[in-house]
Amino acid sequence: MKADTYAAIRAAIQASIPAATATCLSGDAEGQVMFLRASDSFDGSFGDPALDQAVRARLLEKLDEGGAGAEELEGVRVFFDSYLPPPHLVVIGAVHTAIPLVSIARIMGFDTTVIDARGVFATEERFPHSDDLIEAWPDEGLAEINLHHGVAAVILAHDEKFEDPALDVLLKSEVGYIGAIGSRKTSQERLERLKARGYTDEQLARIHGPVGLNLGGRAPEEVAISIMAEIVAVRNGVDPARALATAKSA
């Protein structure tokens, strides 16, 4: 592997940017490396357009699934490796539910960030366990974060002046999960409001609202568990509704 590729991988890791590599193990391009940073910055070639296309497609998948191993593409053995940042929970709204939610996420290995423009709520005394605490409006706070596919963003602020700026940023990003708290009525009103602003049904389908699996809990800790359960389901490619139905029938 060339020194500049090592440098690119190191820079991606330091910046918490997902990256993946593909190393040719056989054929004329043996030893050559292709590199993908985030979802659109490719570098390198194996000298065969069909092979390059197949490898690029597989590299994009590696940004989601992670892992490493050798595979055969177009009759050539290729070793894939991924360099993914830790999963990251971003909470918009430093409310009571956010406190146990951050705690559970930390136990599960997530980096955690809490964003709230209200300084009286966004304090280190309330969130000593959060990796980062940003006192800012949602769109300003989110601008400080690398919103990669491994990010799960949860909006806990019951106010459209906090929700809408956050959703404007999140729906245009690559985050893997977007959740917003509220009743079914509130969630429907949110969707209608966003649709009136030009968002498509496909874009709005990314929003999980009411947020969390319906476990029947009402205490902040119970709501936090339901939210993390839904995040886990989505990260594992399981439809949350089907996950809950399966659990009930078990």
Number of C-alpha atoms within 10 A of each C-alpha: 10 9 8 9 16 12 11 15 22 14 14 20 16 10 11 18 22 25 28 28 26 27 21 23 18 14 11 12 15 14 15 18 21 21 24 24 22 18 19 9 9 17 13 14 19 21 11 11 10 11 16 17 13 12 25 22 11 17 26 19 14 22 24 17 14 17 13 15 10 14 15 13 14 12 10 16 16 23 16 23 20 23 21 23 20 14 20 24 25 26 27 28 25 26 17 15 19 24 20 18 23 25 18 16 19 18 9 12 12 21 19 22 22 28 24 23 18 13 11 10 17 20 16 11 8 15 20 12 16 18 14 15 21 20 19 17 18 26 19 16 20 21 10 9 13 17 22 22 22 24 26 25 26 28 26 21 18 14 11 12 11 19 20 17 15 21 22 15 16 21 16 10 14 16 18 19 22 22 22 25 20 18 12 12 9 15 18 14 12 19 18 13 14 18 14 10 10 8 15 12 11 8 12 17 11 15 20 21 22 18 25 21 22 15 13 9 13 10 11 16 18 15 23 24 21 21 25 22 19 24 27 16 18 17 19 10 9 13 12 19 12 11 15 17 10 10 8 8 6 6
